[in-house]
Every structure is written in C-alpha cells, then in structure tokens.
Amino acid sequence: MTHGKAPATPRSTLVVTAHAGDFVWRAGGAIALAASRGEKVTIACLTFGERGESAKAWREGKKLEEIKAIRREEAGKAASTLGAEVRFFDAGDYPLIATAELTDQLVAVYRETQPDVVLTHPVEDPYNGDHPAANRMALEARVLAQAIGYPGPGEIIGAPPVFYFEPHQPEMSGFKPEVLLDITEVWETKRKAMECLGAQQHLWDYYTDLAVRRGVQLKRNAGPNLGLAHKTMAEAYMRPYPQIAKELA
C-alpha cells in the first residue's frame, strides 16, 4: 500500500486591526494575495469603529447598536470578499483602551492560528489613538504567545515577522515605505472589498489613488525603469524587526 505525503499545513496570516475598515484600506491586497494562494488569513478586528469612523451613520440619526450592526455586516462582507475570516472583539473605539484582558484574548488567537506573518498598525498615529493602542496589544500578545510559562490554551508560537501597514497620514506617523507589495493581480478583489464599506465611501477613491502611487514607486524600484506605461497597484509596509536571511536579496 502506497501512502502519499501528508498535506502541508497552509501558511497562516494574522491581521490585528483597530477598526472594521482598517484591514481593507491598508492591507486588503496582502490579505487577498495570501487567500488566493490557499493561505489561511485571520483578522482580529478589535472594534467596529462605531464612534469615530462612522460619521455618515451618525448624521443619518442612527443609534449606537444600529451602527455597530452596520459596520459588522460591512466588515464581514469585505473579509469574505478578500477570502479571510474575521473575528470581532467589540472592545469599543474612541478610545480603544489597551487592557490585559484584551491582550490575553489576542494571545489565544496567536496560539490558535500560529501565524507565519502578522500585519498591524504602526507605532505612531497622532490623528487616531486607537491605532497605536492596537499596535501595542498586537506586539505584546505576540511576545506573550511565545512564552511557555504564559498561561492559556494552545501551543506557543515562534517569532512571526511583523509588517506595519500604511496609516492614513504616513508623513505624520513616522511611516517609511520599506516594503512595496505588488497587488495588481488582486486589485479588483480589494476594490470590491472596499466597496463593501458604505459607511466610509469617501475613502474608496483615496485608497485607489494611493495604490496607484505606490505602484509607480514599486516599478521605479524594481528596474529597469524605461518609462513605459504600466498599471501596477501596490501597498506599502514597514518592518519593526530585522529581516532574517541566508543571502542578501
């Protein structure tokens, strides 16, 4: 009797995001790319962005619980469009408070999903304190999930590389586009996911234009740059930890 090889465990990506729309605008391309390659993508969505990122619904006279339901439905559809699973923590935004309890919940997600890659907010954002709060918990939970003595279910994790996705105001947030990810092949998927977020329709074209600009920069750095017309879409990321390599590339 001949036995085939055991199927390889698919790669795992964990996205820790403050609000319901953040993972779409900032990392939708990376999520769609991973999902298109058969990788498992889990989104830990800490809040619905119900207070600070749902102005349209508030102006329409909707109540808090109605707005939460709207944002949950929109984010769920967007995640499904991208090919990811989203988990809602409903921790409350504006402000999102970094707590030991919420961090512990993230530790459990880390150990369950065993991520090969982590995507989250950068350290700084003077316009939105929820984003740095999410960053602090994402990084702290990553460290705690590696500690064999930290209580809780699941196996400890390794040290997955972390990528910070681009904030809305990069120049004011200390963000440098150290990694440019080509998302051209999944751009239409990202755009469809963006269009699931009706509560923030004003951002659809903004993040389309940003993808075009980052695409131009990607081609400029890929060489040879002959000035030929192209349509390349890209997302920008930073790396807070060293890249591990056996050769320079």
C-alpha positions as CSV (number, residue, x, y, z in Angstrom):
1,M,0.0,0.0,0.0
2,T,1.4,3.3,-1.0
3,H,0.9,6.3,1.2
4,G,1.1,9.8,-0.2
5,K,2.7,12.7,1.5
6,A,0.7,14.3,4.3
7,P,-0.8,17.6,3.1
8,A,1.3,20.6,4.1
9,T,-0.2,22.9,6.7
10,P,-1.2,26.1,4.8
11,R,0.6,29.3,5.8
12,S,-1.2,31.5,8.2
13,T,-1.5,35.3,8.3
14,L,-2.9,37.2,11.3
15,V,-4.1,40.7,10.9
16,V,-4.7,42.8,14.1
17,T,-6.8,45.8,13.3
18,A,-8.3,48.6,15.4
19,H,-11.5,49.2,13.4
20,A,-13.8,47.5,10.9
21,G,-12.4,49.2,7.9
22,D,-8.7,49.4,8.6
23,F,-7.8,45.9,7.3
24,V,-9.5,46.6,4.0
25,W,-8.0,50.0,3.2
26,R,-4.5,49.3,4.4
27,A,-3.9,45.5,3.9
28,G,-6.7,44.3,1.6
29,G,-4.3,43.5,-1.1
30,A,-2.0,41.5,1.1
31,I,-5.0,39.6,2.5
32,A,-6.4,38.8,-0.9
33,L,-3.0,37.7,-2.2
34,A,-2.5,35.3,0.7
35,A,-6.0,33.9,0.4
36,S,-5.6,33.4,-3.4
37,R,-2.6,31.2,-2.7
38,G,-4.6,29.0,-0.3
39,E,-3.2,30.5,2.8
40,K,-5.4,31.0,5.9
41,V,-6.0,34.6,6.9
42,T,-7.5,35.6,10.2
43,I,-8.5,39.1,11.0
44,A,-8.7,40.2,14.7
45,C,-10.9,43.2,14.5
46,L,-10.9,44.9,17.9
47,T,-13.7,47.4,17.4
48,F,-16.4,48.2,14.8
49,G,-15.2,51.8,14.5
50,E,-18.7,52.7,15.7
51,R,-18.0,56.0,17.4
52,G,-15.1,57.5,15.5
53,E,-15.3,56.1,12.0
54,S,-19.0,56.0,11.2
55,A,-19.8,59.7,10.8
56,K,-22.2,59.1,7.9
57,A,-24.4,56.8,10.0
58,W,-24.4,59.2,13.0
59,R,-25.5,62.1,10.7
60,E,-28.4,59.9,9.5
61,G,-29.6,59.6,13.0
62,K,-28.8,56.0,13.7
63,K,-28.2,54.7,17.2
64,L,-25.0,53.1,18.5
65,E,-26.2,49.5,18.3
66,E,-27.5,50.1,14.8
67,I,-24.2,51.5,13.7
68,K,-22.3,48.5,15.2
69,A,-24.6,46.1,13.3
70,I,-24.0,48.1,10.1
71,R,-20.2,48.1,10.5
72,R,-20.1,44.4,11.5
73,E,-22.1,43.4,8.4
74,E,-19.9,45.6,6.1
75,A,-16.7,44.2,7.5
76,G,-17.9,40.7,7.4
77,K,-18.7,41.1,3.7
78,A,-15.4,42.7,3.0
79,A,-13.5,40.0,4.7
80,S,-15.4,37.3,2.8
81,T,-14.7,39.1,-0.4
82,L,-11.0,39.1,0.4
83,G,-11.1,35.4,1.4
84,A,-10.4,35.9,5.1
85,E,-12.1,35.0,8.4
86,V,-12.8,38.0,10.7
87,R,-13.3,37.8,14.4
88,F,-14.9,40.8,16.2
89,F,-13.9,41.7,19.7
90,D,-16.3,44.7,20.2
91,A,-13.8,46.4,22.6
92,G,-15.2,49.9,21.9
93,D,-13.4,52.6,20.0
94,Y,-12.6,56.3,20.6
95,P,-11.0,55.4,22.7
96,L,-9.8,51.8,22.3
97,I,-8.2,51.0,25.6
98,A,-5.3,48.6,25.7
99,T,-6.1,46.1,28.5
100,A,-4.6,43.0,29.9
101,E,-7.9,41.1,29.2
102,L,-8.0,42.1,25.5
103,T,-4.3,41.3,25.1
104,D,-4.9,37.9,26.7
105,Q,-7.6,37.3,24.1
106,L,-5.1,38.1,21.4
107,V,-2.6,35.7,22.9
108,A,-5.2,33.0,22.4
109,V,-5.7,33.9,18.8
110,Y,-2.0,33.9,18.2
111,R,-1.6,30.4,19.6
112,E,-4.6,29.1,17.8
113,T,-3.7,30.5,14.4
114,Q,0.1,30.0,14.6
115,P,0.8,32.9,12.2
116,D,3.7,32.9,9.8
117,V,3.1,36.6,9.2
118,V,1.5,39.4,11.3
119,L,0.0,42.6,9.9
120,T,-0.9,45.5,12.1
121,H,-0.8,49.3,12.6
122,P,2.4,51.2,13.1
123,V,3.5,52.6,16.4
124,E,2.6,56.2,15.7
125,D,-0.6,57.9,14.6
126,P,-1.2,61.4,16.1
127,Y,-4.6,61.5,14.5
128,N,-6.1,58.3,15.9
129,G,-5.0,56.9,19.3
130,D,-6.9,53.6,18.6
131,H,-4.3,52.6,16.0
132,P,-1.2,52.8,18.4
133,A,-3.3,51.0,21.1
134,A,-3.9,48.1,18.6
135,N,-0.2,48.1,17.8
136,R,0.8,47.8,21.4
137,M,-1.5,44.9,22.1
138,A,-0.6,43.1,18.9
139,L,3.1,43.3,19.7
140,E,2.7,42.4,23.4
141,A,0.4,39.5,22.6
142,R,3.0,38.2,20.1
143,V,5.7,38.2,22.7
144,L,3.4,36.6,25.4
145,A,2.3,33.9,23.0
146,Q,5.9,32.8,22.7
147,A,6.4,32.4,26.4
148,I,6.0,28.8,27.5
149,G,5.1,30.0,31.1
150,Y,2.3,32.3,30.0
151,P,-1.0,30.6,31.0
152,G,-3.6,29.7,28.4
153,P,-4.5,27.0,25.8
154,G,-2.6,26.2,22.7
155,E,1.0,25.7,21.7
156,I,3.5,28.5,22.0
157,I,4.3,30.3,18.7
158,G,7.6,31.1,17.1
159,A,8.6,34.7,16.1
160,P,6.5,35.5,13.1
161,P,7.7,38.6,11.1
162,V,5.6,41.7,11.6
163,F,4.6,44.2,8.9
164,Y,3.1,47.6,9.7
165,F,0.5,48.6,7.1
166,E,0.4,52.2,5.9
167,P,-1.5,54.8,8.1
168,H,-3.9,57.4,6.6
169,Q,-1.3,60.2,7.3
170,P,2.0,58.4,6.7
171,E,4.2,61.6,6.8
172,M,2.9,62.5,10.2
173,S,3.1,59.0,11.6
174,G,6.8,58.2,11.1
175,F,5.9,55.7,8.3
176,K,8.5,54.8,5.7
177,P,7.5,52.5,2.8
178,E,10.2,49.9,3.3
179,V,8.3,47.1,1.6
180,L,6.2,47.6,-1.6
181,L,3.9,44.8,-2.2
182,D,2.6,44.3,-5.8
183,I,-1.2,43.7,-5.5
184,T,-2.0,44.2,-9.2
185,E,-3.4,40.7,-9.6
186,V,-5.9,41.0,-6.8
187,W,-6.6,44.7,-7.1
188,E,-10.2,44.2,-8.3
189,T,-10.8,42.0,-5.3
190,K,-9.6,44.7,-3.0
191,R,-11.7,47.3,-4.7
192,K,-14.8,45.1,-4.3
193,A,-14.0,44.7,-0.6
194,M,-13.6,48.5,-0.3
195,E,-17.0,49.0,-1.9
196,C,-18.5,46.8,0.9
197,L,-17.7,49.7,3.3
198,G,-20.5,52.0,2.5
199,A,-20.1,53.8,5.8
200,Q,-16.8,55.2,4.6
201,Q,-17.5,55.6,0.9
202,H,-15.4,58.8,0.9
203,L,-12.3,56.6,1.2
204,W,-12.8,54.5,-1.9
205,D,-11.1,56.8,-4.3
206,Y,-8.5,57.9,-1.8
207,Y,-7.1,54.4,-1.4
208,T,-7.4,53.7,-5.1
209,D,-5.2,56.7,-5.8
210,L,-2.8,55.6,-3.1
211,A,-2.4,52.1,-4.6
212,V,-1.6,53.8,-8.0
213,R,1.1,55.9,-6.4
214,R,2.6,53.0,-4.5
215,G,2.5,51.1,-7.7
216,V,4.5,53.7,-9.5
217,Q,7.1,53.6,-6.7
218,L,7.2,49.8,-6.9
219,K,8.1,49.9,-10.6
220,R,10.6,52.6,-10.0
221,N,12.4,50.4,-7.5
222,A,12.1,47.2,-9.5
223,G,14.1,48.3,-12.5
224,P,14.9,48.6,-15.3
225,N,12.7,51.6,-15.4
226,L,12.2,52.5,-19.1
227,G,9.4,55.0,-18.6
228,L,6.9,52.6,-20.3
229,A,3.3,52.8,-19.5
230,H,2.1,50.3,-16.9
231,K,-0.8,49.7,-14.5
232,T,0.7,48.5,-11.2
233,M,-1.1,48.6,-7.9
234,A,0.7,48.3,-4.6
235,E,0.6,48.5,-0.8
236,A,3.3,49.8,1.4
237,Y,4.6,48.2,4.7
238,M,7.3,48.8,7.3
239,R,9.2,46.1,9.3
240,P,9.8,46.7,13.0
241,Y,12.1,43.7,13.4
242,P,15.1,42.6,11.4
243,Q,14.6,40.5,8.3
244,I,16.2,37.1,8.6
245,A,18.1,35.8,5.6
246,K,20.8,33.5,4.4
247,E,21.6,35.7,1.4
248,L,21.0,39.3,0.5
249,A,18.2,39.8,-1.9
